[in-house]
Each structure stands twice: as C-alpha cells, then as structure tokens.
C-alpha cells in the first residue's frame, strides 16, 4: 500500500498543492482589490497563446509557453480597448467578449492541430493531466533520498515549487506596497509606495502562476484557486496576514481532499470509475467557500466589503 501511494499518489497530490497555493497567494490581493476576474481572464487568454507557442516551437517548455501567454495577454488588452472605444461599451462587457472569444479560438486551434505527440488537447486544457503525473521510480519512501529516483520526478513538481517560491518572495519583498496599495492606492502613491508598478507586478505574477499551473492542472483549477480560497479566507478574518494563511490552508485542503475524493469517492459510492481530479478539487474549493459564507466568523463584514 505504501509503495503504491508513493508511486501513484504522492507526486500528483504535491503538484496539486503547489499549484493551488501558487494561485491562491496572489489571489488574495486580487480579491481584496476587487480584481478577481483578472485571474479568470488570464487563464482564458493563456490558452490560445500556449497553443500558438506550441505550433511554432513544437514543445511545451515553460519558456515558449510563458512567451505565448504573454503575447496573447497583450493582444487581449489591445482588443478590449479597441472594442470599448469603437462600440462605446463598458470595460466589463468588452473583457467578457474578448476573453471568451480568445478561449474559444484556443479550443478550436487545439481541435485542428496535430497534438498527438504531446499531451495537449481540449480535455488537457480544461482539466490538466494531474492523475498522470506519477513517480514510477518512487518504489518506497527511501526513494526520497535516492538521486536516481529523484531525477525521475515529474518536471511539473520542480517547476511549480519554484513558482510558489517566487510568489512568496514577491509577496515578502513588496509586502508594504501590496498592502497599502490594496487598501488605499492614493495614500500609497503619496508616500512613494508605487501602487502602479506594484499592481503591474502582481498581474505578472498571476500570469506566471496561471501558465505554470496550466500544464499540470488545466484552466479549471487555476480559475477556482485564484478566487475560492482567498474569498473563503476573507470570511474567516479581516486581517490580511491571517487571511493569507487561511487561504493557503484552504487551497491545500482542496487539493488533498479533492484528489482523494476524485480517486476513491465514486468507489465508495459503488461506482467503477474515478472522476477528474481537477474538477473535484475545484468543486471542493467551491464547497469550502459556501461553508465559509454560511458560517465564517467574518462573513457579515465580508458582505459589507463587497457591497
């Protein structure tokens, strides 16, 4: 049983936790700034950029993926501004049109492209391939100290670990600017806290987290993790430091419990097949948000904040 867990479940769970936490950490500031849909938007526009990058390079390496996603984001910003000005419509409507259109274009590109040599298709774009990120060399816990076995770890594990460390470093280094700019941008500018560049840096970090997590967990988890754990944490406390701690705890809970329920839940209920781990992780995060909204100690304060 232990050998099976290490080989088949340990790395997917760790990758899920890293991806969820990497998205939830910057998501706290998006929620407090009422910019939650930025994470949703980046997740949508990243898909066509990633597909185009793959078609041009033939690889799913992190560098081309990030460049492709960045290029798609620039195109999206230009289209939003163009539609807003030509159609004289409010920015939210322009954003909705552009993001859904680009995401649909990415899906169509995937369906018409030859991606048989790599694990990139419509299902992968939505749900990722978390279940397949197993560690066959992990025959026991002793493999954790075996350099040969460690070399066979899924590359997504190390990539997401580095991204999470980058998120932590960005948050720590720019903590004052992020916090002051989140709650009072005018005051932040008056004391030289640079709310504009800091806000841009936050968006860049969101994009990096979205692209890094995309390959492993798909867009479903990315969208859910930017919003659900921070929003749930907001119901638990009105202090930014504890809120970040709560959000990371909720993200970890969703990743672990969601993966377990996806694999074993249907069997416990008499079914024969497991369900999507990404879908179940997102579902668990939504359930946690619902419970926090009903019974969280700060839910009324959070309702006033959103009003």
N, C-alpha and C positions, 0 to 999 in steps of 0.2 A: 504493500500500500504506500509506504513512504517513497520507494523508488518511483512509483507511478506518479505520485504528486509532484516530485521534483522534476520529472521529465515533462509531464503534460500540463501541469497547472501552475507551477511556481513562476515561471517567466511571464506567462500571459497575465497573471494577477499583478505582478510587479510592474509590467508595462502599462496595464490599465491604471494602476495607482499613480504612476508617474505622469501619464497623460492627463488624468483628471486633475491632479494637483497643479500641473503646469498651466492648465487653462483656468482653474478656479482662482489662483493667486492674483493675476491681473484683472480677473473678472470682478473682484471686489471693488476696484476703483471704477470700472465701467458701470456697475450697478449704482454706486453712490453718486456718480456723475450723470446718471440717467442716460447713459450711452450704451445700454445693454445690447442693442441691436447692432452695434459695431462688430461685436464678436460674431453674431449671426451673419452679418454682411460679408465679413472677411472669409468666413467658412464657405459661403456660397461662391464668391468670385474667385477663390483659390482654385476651384476645380478646373475651369477652362484653362487657367494659366498653367496648372500642373500637366494637363493633357497635352497642351501645345508644347511645353518643355520636353515632355517625353517623346512626342512625334519628331521633334527636331534633334534630340540627342540620343534617343533610344535607350535611355537609362532613367531610373528612378532615384538617382543620387540626390542627396539633400540640397546641394548647391543649385543645380538646374531647377529643382522643384521650387526653391525659395525665390529664385530669379523670375520664374514663370508666374508664381503667385503675386510677386510684387508688380510685375508688368500688368497683370490682369487688374490689380487694385488701381493702378494709375489710369488705365482705360476706363474703369468703372467710375472713378471720380470725374473724369472728363465728360463721360456720357451723362452723369447725373446733373452736372452743371449745364450741359447743353440742353437737356430736356427741361430742366427747371426754367431756363431763360426763354427757350422757344415756345414752350407750352404754357408758360406763366402759371405753373402749378407749385404747390408747396413741396419742400425738400423731401418730406417723408414719402410722398407718393412717387416722386422721381426715384428715390432709393429703392422702393419696393419693385418698381418696374425693371430697373437695371439689374438688381441682384437676382431676381427670379429669372430674367431673360438670360443672363450670363450663365447661371447654374444650368438652365435647360440646354444652352448651347454646349456646355461641357459634357452633359449627358449624351447629347446627340453625337458629339465628336467621339466619345468613348464607344458608342454603338457602331460607328462607321470605321473605327480604326482597328488595325491588327495588333491586339494586345495579348495574343495567345502566349507569347514568350515570357511575359511577366504577369504578376498577379495584380492587374489593373483592369477593372471593368465597372459597370454600373453598381453592382452589389458591393464591390470593394469600396467604391467612392462613398456609399451611404453607410455601410456597416463596418468597413475595415476588414482586417483578417486576424483579429486578436486570437481566435482559437487556434490558428495555425502557427503561432509564434512559440513553438515548444522548444525544449532543450534536450535533444536526444542523448547528448553526452552526459547529462546530469543523472547518472545512474544511482547516485546516493548523495547525502549531504556532504560527504567528503569531496565531491566534485567541486565544491565551492573554493577549495584550496588547490585544485589541480589546474595549472596553467593551460594545459592542452584542452581540458574540458571547458575552461572559461573562454578560450578562443572561439569556441563553437556557440557561444551565446548569441541570440538574435541581435542583429545590429541596432534594432529599434530601441533596445533596452539602454545601451550606452548613449544613444542619441538623445533620448528623452531625459535621461539623467542629467546630461549636460545642459539641456534646455531648461530644466527645472532649476538647476544651479544658477543659470543666467537670470531666470526670473527672480530668484531670491536675491542675487547680487544687485539687480536693478532696483528692487524694492528697498533694500537696505541703503544703498548709496543715495537714492533720490527720495528717501522717506519723507523728509520735511517738505520738499517741493510737491510731492504727490499728495500728501495730506492737506496742506494749506491750499493748493490749487484745486483740490476736490471740493472743499467746503467754501472757499471764498477766493475765486480767481482774481478779483480786483485787488484784494489785500495782498495776495501772493505777488502780483506784479509790482505793487508799491514797495515791497521790501526786497525786490530783486530775486524772488523765488522762481522766476522764469516759467510761468504756467504754460505758455505756448509750446516751447521746445519739450518740456516735460510731458505734455499731453501727446505730442507727436511721438515721443519715445515710447509712451505707453501703447499707442496704436501699433508701433513697430514690434513691440514685444508680443502683443496679441497676435499679430500676423505670424511671427516666428513660432509661437506655441501652436497655432492652428495648423501650420504646414507640417511641423514636426509630428504632431499627433495624427494628422490625416492618414498617413500610410498605415499606421497600426490600428486605429480605431474608427476611421471614417468620419464623415461630417456630422453624424447624429450625436455622438458623444461630445464632439467639440462644441457644438451649439449648446447642448444641455449643460455642459460643465462651466461654460462662461457665465451662465445665468443662475442655474438652480442652486448650487452650493453657496455662492455669495448671498443670494436672496434669502435662502434658508437661514444663513448665519445672521442676516440683518434682523431676523425675528427673535434672535436669541440675546442680542446685546446691542447697545447703542455706542459702543466704543470700538474704534477702528482696529486696534491691536487684537483684542479678543475676537472680533468678527473674523479676521483673517485666520485665526486659529480654528474657530468653529467651521469655517468654510473648507479648510484643508481636512478637518476631521470628517465632514460630511462627504467630501469628494472621495476620501479613502474608503469610507463605509459603502458608498455607492459602487465603487469599483470592485471591492471584495465580495460584497453581498450579491451584487448583480451578476458577477461571473459565476458564483456558486449556484444561484437560482437558475441561471440560464442552462447550466450543465445538468443539474440534478433535480430542479423543480419539476419539470414535466415527468420525470421518472417517479418522483414521489407521488404524483397525482395519477399515476397509471399510464402515462404516455410512453412512447417508444423513442422519440427523437428530442434532442435538445433544441433550444431556440437561440437566436442571435445574442451573443454576449453584449455587443454594443447596444442593441435595443433594450435589453434587460437592465443594463447599467443606467441608461438614460431614464428608464421607467422608475427604477428605484430612486434616482435623484429627484424625479418629479413627485414621488410619494413622500419623500422626506420633506420637500418644500410644502406639500399640502399639510402634513402633520405640524410643521413649524408654524404655518399660517393659522392653524386652528388652536394650537396650544403653546406656541412660543411665548416666553415672558414679555417680549418687547413687540408683539405683533401690532398692538394699537399704535405705538409710536411709529412703527414702520408704515402703517397705513396713513398716518398723518404726513409722513415724509413724502409718500408717493402722491398725495393729493395735490 
